[in-house]
């Protein structure tokens, strides 16, 4: 747990220092989230080690709560620093980019873990994190659609082979919003609950409240910066699903039913430091097979699909679709049994 705490909390502290102290600190978070994480991964290129069977991690839940609350501290302090701070334009750009990377690579995996927790408080915190990034519906789409239909045409967040990231992001953003709304509405009807209990009302209310608060306290400049940070984080959220599910499909039996979700239906990364940064989200196959498993206990096996580079590096490659396809299409076809 110490590695997870160091890897995740250090960049948060660095961007807070940049927002409050200015000076060279404004660049520290960006250096950490890019060069330092990539360099640490190269020190130990692969880590297939797994926790002992039956091991328990009582500190894991506490760390998720600390990071979840820390997300809102970072959001508030950095927004104020970017609007009222005395850093140069380049320094503010570096601070903003670092904060966006933290939201996409730490806050998102933390919120993802929280919405899978059994307690109502943890699930609410995860939903609030996503709502603060103006993508609250992801909490519903992930649980009610993605985990059920992953690897099939019914999941907007499973990218088909050959589809570039930019087209995928547009399809996934609209499709997951609609599919999540439909799934939550159907659950309400089956349970006989009134519409006012619809989670989408919470997502919308939190988003509108935060937009109004930011606008009221920090003006138009603060509102534009807030929207830019949210857009940056949202693109990384969709990038995460794109990288970790590209081209992998579930088969169907003679009756047309989908095969059970298995280890070969998600891409994984054995790179140690970026995995710790993302609270083991790159151990993605095991998460889909056993969604209730605590993040420190997620397992890697040799027979799982492995990405050639760490998830953040693969995300950068996906920004250039021809390069991405050159690296990934052959690998995806081999896992699909195609020539």
VEXKOL-307845 format. One record per residue (C-alpha): x, y, z; residue number from 0; residue in three letters. Coordinates in pm, 1 decimal. Last residue first. Layout:
BEGIN
     east    north       up   k   r
        X        Y        Z NUM ala
...
END
This chain:
BEGIN
     east    north       up   k   r
   -473.5  -1413.6  -3936.2 338 unk
   -768.9  -1394.8  -3697.7 337 unk
   -788.2  -1575.6  -3363.6 336 unk
   -930.2  -1272.6  -3184.8 335 unk
   -617.0  -1247.4  -2973.2 334 unk
   -409.7  -1252.3  -3291.8 333 unk
   -631.3   -988.9  -3450.4 332 unk
   -583.0   -756.8  -3152.5 331 unk
   -203.4   -789.0  -3169.8 330 unk
   -202.9   -716.5  -3541.9 329 unk
   -423.5   -411.7  -3496.5 328 unk
   -223.4   -267.4  -3205.2 327 unk
    107.6   -112.4  -3314.8 326 unk
     25.4    -18.3  -3673.7 325 unk
   -325.0     79.8  -3567.7 324 unk
   -189.5    320.1  -3306.4 323 unk
     53.5    474.1  -3553.9 322 unk
   -228.0    539.6  -3801.8 321 unk
   -454.2    670.1  -3520.1 320 unk
   -210.8    932.1  -3380.6 319 unk
   -370.0   1029.6  -3046.6 318 unk
   -375.6    657.6  -2968.7 317 unk
      1.9    665.5  -2924.5 316 unk
    -31.9    908.6  -2632.3 315 unk
   -282.5    676.9  -2466.6 314 unk
    -43.3    386.8  -2517.7 313 unk
    219.5    584.6  -2329.2 312 unk
    -22.1    647.1  -2041.7 311 unk
   -118.0    274.3  -2038.9 310 unk
    239.1    148.0  -2020.2 309 unk
    387.4     -4.5  -2337.8 308 unk
    347.0   -330.1  -2532.4 307 unk
     -3.6   -388.6  -2396.0 306 unk
    -64.4   -737.6  -2263.5 305 unk
   -357.1   -968.7  -2342.5 304 unk
   -392.1  -1218.5  -2053.3 303 unk
   -227.6  -1560.1  -2082.9 302 unk
     72.9  -1449.5  -1875.6 301 unk
   -139.7  -1381.3  -1570.7 300 unk
   -192.2  -1057.5  -1380.5 299 unk
   -397.5  -1029.7  -1062.5 298 unk
   -594.1   -761.9   -880.4 297 unk
   -526.8   -781.0   -504.7 296 unk
   -425.4   -416.0   -453.2 295 unk
   -748.4   -305.0   -632.4 294 unk
   -985.7   -493.8   -404.6 293 unk
  -1172.3   -775.0   -590.7 292 unk
  -1542.8   -695.4   -637.0 291 unk
  -1520.2   -665.9  -1015.9 290 unk
  -1391.5  -1025.7  -1051.8 289 unk
  -1369.5  -1107.1  -1425.2 288 unk
  -1377.3   -743.0  -1529.1 287 unk
  -1119.7   -640.7  -1268.0 286 unk
   -906.1   -940.9  -1355.6 285 unk
   -883.0   -827.4  -1716.4 284 unk
   -795.4   -470.1  -1623.7 283 unk
   -472.8   -493.7  -1435.2 282 unk
   -412.0   -146.6  -1583.0 281 unk
   -650.1     -8.0  -1315.9 280 unk
   -394.8    -99.7  -1048.4 279 unk
   -444.0    218.5   -845.1 278 unk
   -363.6    437.8  -1149.7 277 unk
    -33.7    563.9  -1006.1 276 unk
     46.1    208.8   -888.4 275 unk
     -6.8     81.8  -1243.2 274 unk
    205.3    368.8  -1376.9 273 unk
    478.2    251.4  -1140.3 272 unk
    472.6   -121.6  -1209.3 271 unk
    436.4   -177.3  -1579.2 270 unk
    251.5   -506.9  -1627.7 269 unk
    -17.2   -347.3  -1847.1 268 unk
   -341.5   -517.8  -1937.5 267 unk
   -575.9   -533.9  -2236.5 266 unk
   -928.0   -659.8  -2181.6 265 unk
  -1145.6   -946.7  -2306.2 264 unk
   -884.1  -1222.7  -2283.2 263 unk
   -927.3  -1275.2  -1908.4 262 unk
  -1291.3  -1374.5  -1945.5 261 unk
  -1638.1  -1222.9  -1966.7 260 unk
  -1888.5  -1501.5  -2021.6 259 unk
  -1979.7  -1584.0  -2384.3 258 unk
  -2253.4  -1373.0  -2533.6 257 unk
  -2576.2  -1548.8  -2624.4 256 unk
  -2659.5  -1594.4  -2992.5 255 unk
  -2827.6  -1931.1  -2945.5 254 unk
  -2534.1  -2113.6  -3107.6 253 unk
  -2287.9  -1939.9  -2876.5 252 unk
  -2155.2  -1588.4  -2910.4 251 unk
  -1799.6  -1454.5  -2897.0 250 unk
  -1674.4  -1164.8  -2689.8 249 unk
  -1472.1   -900.2  -2870.2 248 unk
  -1131.4   -738.4  -2820.7 247 unk
  -1044.6   -471.2  -3079.5 246 unk
   -950.0   -200.6  -2831.9 245 unk
  -1056.7   -278.8  -2475.9 244 unk
   -789.2   -127.5  -2247.9 243 unk
   -673.3    152.4  -2477.4 242 unk
  -1021.9    273.0  -2566.3 241 unk
  -1154.2    237.1  -2211.9 240 unk
   -869.8    452.3  -2078.7 239 unk
   -897.6    697.5  -2366.7 238 unk
  -1260.4    760.8  -2275.9 237 unk
  -1153.2    861.5  -1926.0 236 unk
   -856.3   1050.7  -2069.2 235 unk
  -1084.7   1257.0  -2293.0 234 unk
  -1303.1   1332.9  -1992.2 233 unk
  -1007.0   1460.5  -1789.7 232 unk
   -901.6   1709.3  -2057.9 231 unk
  -1263.0   1819.6  -2103.4 230 unk
  -1296.6   1874.1  -1728.9 229 unk
   -976.6   2080.0  -1712.2 228 unk
  -1090.3   2292.4  -2008.0 227 unk
  -1433.1   2349.5  -1853.4 226 unk
  -1272.7   2463.9  -1527.9 225 unk
  -1037.9   2696.6  -1714.9 224 unk
  -1332.0   2849.4  -1901.6 223 unk
  -1529.9   2896.6  -1578.6 222 unk
  -1233.5   3050.8  -1398.0 221 unk
  -1180.4   3302.1  -1677.6 220 unk
  -1551.1   3386.4  -1688.6 219 unk
  -1565.0   3474.0  -1320.9 218 unk
  -1378.0   3315.4  -1034.2 217 unk
  -1630.0   3314.1   -748.8 216 unk
  -1963.5   3333.0   -931.9 215 unk
  -1850.3   3136.7  -1236.6 214 unk
  -1695.4   2865.2  -1022.0 213 unk
  -2005.2   2844.6   -803.7 212 unk
  -2241.3   2840.1  -1103.7 211 unk
  -2047.0   2565.3  -1279.7 210 unk
  -2025.9   2369.2   -954.7 209 unk
  -2401.9   2387.3   -897.5 208 unk
  -2478.9   2290.5  -1258.0 207 unk
  -2251.9   1983.9  -1240.0 206 unk
  -2384.0   1874.7   -900.7 205 unk
  -2746.9   1909.0  -1014.3 204 unk
  -2685.7   1725.2  -1341.3 203 unk
  -2514.8   1427.4  -1181.8 202 unk
  -2774.3   1408.8   -905.0 201 unk
  -3061.3   1420.5  -1156.2 200 unk
  -2883.9   1151.6  -1357.8 199 unk
  -2899.1    925.2  -1053.3 198 unk
  -3281.5    894.2  -1086.5 197 unk
  -3441.6    915.3   -742.0 196 unk
  -3672.5   1195.3   -861.0 195 unk
  -3816.6    946.3  -1109.8 194 unk
  -4010.9    761.7   -841.4 193 unk
  -3913.7    403.5   -748.0 192 unk
  -4114.9     98.4   -855.6 191 unk
  -3809.2   -127.2   -847.7 190 unk
  -3856.0   -238.2  -1209.1 189 unk
  -3923.6    119.3  -1318.9 188 unk
  -3616.6    254.4  -1140.2 187 unk
  -3396.3    -17.2  -1292.2 186 unk
  -3526.9     65.6  -1640.6 185 unk
  -3447.1    432.9  -1589.3 184 unk
  -3092.2    347.7  -1475.4 183 unk
  -3032.6    135.2  -1787.0 182 unk
  -3180.7    393.2  -2024.5 181 unk
  -2976.3    676.0  -1873.4 180 unk
  -2656.2    470.0  -1888.2 179 unk
  -2722.4    379.2  -2252.0 178 unk
  -2788.2    740.1  -2350.4 177 unk
  -2481.1    886.2  -2179.7 176 unk
  -2268.0    589.6  -2291.1 175 unk
  -2367.6    639.7  -2653.3 174 unk
  -2302.3   1012.3  -2667.8 173 unk
  -1957.3    996.4  -2511.4 172 unk
  -1869.1    662.0  -2668.7 171 unk
  -1953.8    768.8  -3025.3 170 unk
  -1758.3   1095.3  -2999.5 169 unk
  -1465.4    925.4  -2826.2 168 unk
  -1460.5    645.4  -3086.2 167 unk
  -1437.9    888.8  -3375.7 166 unk
  -1141.6   1057.2  -3207.7 165 unk
   -978.4    730.0  -3101.7 164 unk
   -964.6    565.5  -3440.4 163 unk
  -1180.4    263.4  -3524.4 162 unk
   -986.0    -22.4  -3682.2 161 unk
  -1099.7   -295.4  -3444.8 160 unk
  -1414.4   -199.0  -3254.6 159 unk
  -1394.4     19.2  -2948.5 158 unk
  -1580.1   -104.9  -2638.5 157 unk
  -1722.5    203.4  -2464.9 156 unk
  -2052.5    204.7  -2654.5 155 unk
  -2133.1   -141.5  -2512.7 154 unk
  -2420.3   -309.2  -2698.2 153 unk
  -2193.2   -405.2  -2989.5 152 unk
  -2011.1   -648.6  -2761.9 151 unk
  -1680.0   -671.9  -2574.8 150 unk
  -1823.4   -523.4  -2256.4 149 unk
  -2201.8   -571.2  -2231.3 148 unk
  -2254.0   -620.0  -1858.1 147 unk
  -1952.5   -434.9  -1720.3 146 unk
  -1996.6   -149.8  -1968.5 145 unk
  -2371.1   -103.5  -1934.5 144 unk
  -2499.8    -76.4  -1577.0 143 unk
  -2173.3    -25.0  -1387.7 142 unk
  -1977.1    185.2  -1635.8 141 unk
  -2276.2    367.8  -1780.1 140 unk
  -2400.0    463.8  -1434.0 139 unk
  -2071.1    605.2  -1304.4 138 unk
  -1997.1    753.4  -1648.1 137 unk
  -2315.3    962.0  -1616.3 136 unk
  -2129.4   1196.8  -1383.6 135 unk
  -1915.2   1329.6  -1666.6 134 unk
  -1897.1   1697.9  -1573.4 133 unk
  -1560.0   1648.2  -1397.1 132 unk
  -1727.7   1734.6  -1066.1 131 unk
  -1993.0   1476.2  -1156.0 130 unk
  -1726.5   1206.0  -1185.3 129 unk
  -1593.5   1292.6   -841.3 128 unk
  -1946.3   1313.3   -699.3 127 unk
  -2027.2    967.1   -832.9 126 unk
  -1719.4    821.8   -664.6 125 unk
  -1809.1    993.8   -337.4 124 unk
  -2161.6    851.8   -358.6 123 unk
  -2028.1    499.7   -410.7 122 unk
  -1802.6    536.7   -107.0 121 unk
  -2086.2    663.2    110.3 120 unk
  -2324.4    390.4     -4.6 119 unk
  -2084.2    113.3    100.7 118 unk
  -2020.4   -193.5   -117.2 117 unk
  -1739.2    -37.6   -324.2 116 unk
  -1754.1    -54.4   -705.9 115 unk
  -1836.5    316.6   -734.6 114 unk
  -1525.6    386.1   -523.9 113 unk
  -1287.7    194.3   -748.6 112 unk
  -1394.8    392.4  -1055.1 111 unk
  -1374.0    716.4   -859.7 110 unk
  -1012.7    630.0   -772.1 109 unk
   -936.3    527.9  -1131.0 108 unk
  -1077.4    862.7  -1253.4 107 unk
   -912.4   1076.6   -986.3 106 unk
   -569.1    925.3  -1059.3 105 unk
   -508.4    911.2  -1435.9 104 unk
   -767.6   1153.8  -1574.3 103 unk
   -782.3   1400.3  -1285.4 102 unk
   -406.5   1384.9  -1238.0 101 unk
   -349.7   1440.7  -1609.2 100 unk
   -578.9   1743.6  -1600.1  99 unk
   -386.3   1880.9  -1303.9  98 unk
    -55.3   1837.4  -1485.2  97 unk
   -191.4   2013.3  -1793.3  96 unk
   -320.1   2302.4  -1583.1  95 unk
      8.3   2345.8  -1398.7  94 unk
    206.4   2337.9  -1722.8  93 unk
    -28.7   2590.8  -1883.7  92 unk
     -7.7   2812.2  -1575.4  91 unk
    371.2   2806.1  -1597.8  90 unk
    364.7   2890.5  -1968.0  89 unk
    133.0   3185.2  -1904.1  88 unk
    357.0   3305.7  -1625.2  87 unk
    272.1   3242.3  -1261.6  86 unk
    114.2   3517.1  -1052.3  85 unk
   -183.7   3327.1   -925.3  84 unk
   -542.6   3456.4   -943.3  83 unk
   -703.9   3238.9  -1209.9  82 unk
   -470.5   2939.9  -1224.9  81 unk
   -418.3   2942.5   -848.9  80 unk
   -790.7   2956.5   -774.4  79 unk
   -855.4   2662.8  -1006.4  78 unk
   -559.1   2478.3   -857.1  77 unk
   -688.7   2517.9   -501.8  76 unk
  -1047.5   2411.0   -575.8  75 unk
   -972.8   2112.8   -798.3  74 unk
   -683.1   1993.2   -582.2  73 unk
   -899.3   2000.6   -270.0  72 unk
  -1179.8   1823.5   -457.3  71 unk
   -948.3   1543.9   -569.2  70 unk
   -801.8   1517.0   -218.8  69 unk
  -1141.8   1400.7    -94.8  68 unk
  -1125.3   1108.0   -334.3  67 unk
   -755.9   1048.0   -268.6  66 unk
   -812.1   1026.3    106.8  65 unk
  -1121.5    809.7     60.1  64 unk
   -940.7    573.1   -176.4  63 unk
   -649.4    550.2     67.7  62 unk
   -887.5    453.0    349.5  61 unk
  -1036.5    175.4    135.7  60 unk
   -694.5     31.3     59.0  59 unk
   -574.1     44.7    420.8  58 unk
   -758.8   -274.7    518.0  57 unk
   -581.6   -474.7    247.6  56 unk
   -654.7   -843.7    289.3  55 unk
   -459.9  -1135.6    143.9  54 unk
   -671.9  -1439.0     52.5  53 unk
   -438.5  -1551.0   -223.6  52 unk
   -100.7  -1375.6   -189.7  51 unk
    -78.2  -1058.7   -392.3  50 unk
     39.8  -1091.1   -749.0  49 unk
    376.1  -1024.9   -913.6  48 unk
    374.9   -987.6  -1291.2  47 unk
    586.2   -672.3  -1278.8  46 unk
    738.5   -574.7  -1611.0  45 unk
    964.3   -283.6  -1710.7  44 unk
   1120.0   -227.5  -1370.9  43 unk
   1341.0     77.2  -1419.3  42 unk
   1151.9    160.1  -1737.9  41 unk
    831.7    220.4  -1544.9  40 unk
   1013.5    468.7  -1320.7  39 unk
   1126.6    664.2  -1625.3  38 unk
    774.2    687.1  -1766.0  37 unk
    641.5    805.3  -1428.6  36 unk
    921.9   1064.0  -1397.8  35 unk
    892.6   1201.3  -1751.6  34 unk
    515.7   1248.2  -1771.4  33 unk
    313.8   1282.5  -1450.7  32 unk
    617.1   1390.7  -1246.1  31 unk
    738.4   1653.4  -1492.4  30 unk
    385.1   1791.5  -1513.0  29 unk
    355.4   1811.0  -1134.2  28 unk
    687.9   1988.1  -1094.3  27 unk
    626.9   2260.2  -1351.6  26 unk
    426.0   2497.1  -1128.7  25 unk
    675.4   2430.5   -848.8  24 unk
    939.5   2632.3  -1031.7  23 unk
    785.0   2954.0   -909.2  22 unk
    429.5   2936.6   -778.5  21 unk
    384.5   2873.6   -407.3  20 unk
     11.1   2804.4   -381.5  19 unk
    -79.7   2657.6   -721.9  18 unk
    257.3   2487.5   -770.9  17 unk
    255.0   2344.6   -419.3  16 unk
    -94.4   2206.7   -480.2  15 unk
     31.4   2064.5   -809.2  14 unk
    314.8   1888.5   -626.4  13 unk
     96.7   1758.1   -343.4  12 unk
   -136.0   1592.1   -591.8  11 unk
    161.8   1452.1   -779.4  10 unk
    294.6   1288.9   -460.1   9 unk
    -38.7   1144.2   -343.8   8 unk
    -79.2    883.9   -616.2   7 unk
    263.8    718.6   -644.6   6 unk
    345.7    749.3   -274.8   5 unk
     12.0    604.6   -156.1   4 unk
     14.9    319.6   -408.4   3 unk
    374.8    232.2   -317.1   2 unk
    292.4    233.3     55.4   1 unk
      0.0      0.0      0.0   0 unk
END
